[in-house]
């Protein structure tokens, strides 16, 4: 697995206090004012450690998978558990960047840990691949709506980053009780096979390893793959299983005779490789990947990579810089100082639109343009952000967005100053950016500020959230205030008395909104 320091530097960001600068030839070294002995630092550290502890506990429960009895039933058939399959498939000692671990967490009445599917990026035979693996210990590997959403997201990441896809298939197909939510629409079950075909046409290799059931529409996954492997006795591929065949035709046939490895490798030709067991199937997969002479569409951004260098400040200080109170002010440069190489940051338009920090840096040797929030977005901030995004696109430099934004400035002066138009310019620039984008929510992400800072709808290749972060249309207290005003105005129109205590009660009740975390499918 990726170690915590690399994860912090590459994908996860916090927020902070004020910084100073000292100039050097390649930019400015960020000088930190953080006092690690201060009461505020200690309080922040304690709060963040508790949030991280709770997050790790939730992830641990999720990655455990199905119940013990389901695991015993699974392994009694000679099948490896899904994470054992992935471990065996990956190059020894190489990292596995797992995605969407909390998908399905407390989403349904049934327990669907990890959404019933494990996805992530790992190295196989020296090549980075996207692995999409059904967990048959979770409801037989059947597809819930969240399973499909997670599967499609993994395919989207693979397509954007030219990663060969390896599907470890062990699924009973779609959940029939939820067929209205998984079958008919554009982003439902059929989109999986659409994506598979499109990626294959772009020379992004698709490999299917059938290690269990592959029934009904799911049978198209191995049938449409560039190469497919099927395991003897446990792997089956058919459009209709034995019960349906008997009901439809009266024919009595076993699963192995209907769609087993012997049939599909010797007669139908649906599968390309016959495997004796899971280990054998995974070994064949490694050989296939090793023999690839392509890595997808090579037309992409060419980046000059320097030798990675650590920041000047320990990344674990991020725990004390940020707490669970999103109202506390901070300087995002304190965050940047702890994630970029040598803490060097070449700031762009430092004295203009100061509530948005923009500049160039390197992370793990990769050049990157950073856009971070230091308060509400004014017209000047939006214009500055637009200019910087356009620069990065001209220079083919990827963008990193550090979101902690309440939104764009409101009020008479702001509207007269063209905040709607200027904000729209930034949203347009984000939408049309031709370079890779990565978004990390380091605090709040509210309203149109989410749009301007490359929220999920704006196609970031990866999106991450710190455990203290929140995403919603507006902050909790703002929502409470609006609802209270609406109720008061309604009572006035109806000629009813507006009681102060009722208004305060509504305000205090709706403050619970500030404690809500909208769980999107975060990478």
C-alpha positions, 0 to 999 in steps of 0.5 A: 500500500502507498505509505502515508507520507506519499498519500499526504503529499500527492492527494490529501491536503489540509489548511493552516495559518500565515506564511512569509517568503524568502526568494530563491532562483526557482521560486520562493521558500515558504516560511511557516509561522506555526507554533507546534507548542501552542494550545490551538495547535494541540487542540487541532491535532487532537480533533484531527486525530479523532477524525482520522481515527474514526475514518480509519475505523470506517474504512477498516470495517468496509474493507473487511468485506462480507460476513465470516460465514460468506467467506468460509463458503467462498473459500470452501470452493477453492476460491481466493478472497477478492483482496487475496486475488489482488495481492497475488496479482500485483508486483511484489512490494508495489503499492495499490491505490484503492479507490472509493473504499467507503462507497455503499457505507450505510447507504442501504438497509443491507450491508454492502461494504465497499459497494460490493466491488474493489477498485484501484490502481496497481502495478502488474508486470511493471505496468500500471493497471486499473483493477476492478474486482467483484467481492462475491462475499458481499451479496454474491457479488451482485450489482447495487446502484452504488456498485455500478457507480463505482465500477463506472468511475473506475473505468472513467479513471482508467480511460482518462489515464490510459490504464489497462483494465483487469476485471476479476469477475465473480458476480451474480449480476444485477440486483433484481430488487433494484433493477429500476435503479441499475438497468434502464438509464444511461449511467446504468449497467449497460454503460459498463460494456459501452465503456469497455468497447470504447476503451478497447477501440482506443488501444486501452487493453481490457482483460477479463478473468472469470473466477466465479459467476458471470451471468446474464448481461454480465456475460458480455464483460469477458465476451467483449474483452481483448483477452479473457481467462476462465477458471475450471469448475468455478468460472461460468459464463452464460446469458441464462443460468440452469434454472432459467434454461429449465423454465424456458426450455425444459432442458436440465443442464449443470452450470459447468456444462452450460457455461464452464471453462471446458465449453468456452475454451474448447467449443464456443471460443468465448474464453481465450485461456483455461486456468486450473485455479485462481492462482493459475488464472492470475499468473496468466493475467500477469503474462498477458500484461507483460506481453502488452506492447502498448499503454493505451493512447500515448497522445497526452501531456509530456511532463519533465519530471525532476528528482523528488525532494521532501518538503522542508516541514514535516507532513504530520504537522498538518494534523495540528494546523487544521481542526474540525472547526471550519470557521477558523481562518487560515493561510493555505500557504501553510498547507502548500509548504508541507506538500510541495518539494522543498516547500518552494512555491512560485506564486502568481499575482500574489497581491491581486485577488488575495483570497485565491492563492495561485502558483507553480510548484513541484510535487514528487518531482512533477510540475503542478499549478496550485489553486487554493482558497484563502477566503470568499471569492471576489471578482478579482479572485475569479479573474486571477483564477481564470488567468492562471488556469489559462496559463497552465493550459498553455504550458501543459501543467496539471492543476491541483485545486485545494478547496476550502470555499464558502462561495462567491461574494454576495451583496450589492457592491459585488453584483455591481462589480460583475461577480456573476460574470467574473465567476462565470469566467472562472467556471468556464475556464475550469470546465474547458481546461485541457490539462489533468485536474485533481481536486482535494477538499480541505475544508468547506465546499459550498455553493458555486464555489464548488463549481469554480474550484473544480468540484465533481461535476467539472471532471477532476481526474481524482477527487479527495476529501479530508475527514473534516471537510463538508460539501453542500449548497450552503453552510449549515448556519446560512441554510438555517438563516434562510429557512428561518427568514422564509418561515417568518415571511410566510407568517407575515403574509398570512397575518400571523405573529412571528415569535422570536423563540420559534425562529430561534428554535428553527435556527438551532434545529437546522444548525444540524446541517452544519454537521452533515457530510454529503458523501459523494463518490469520493476517490 
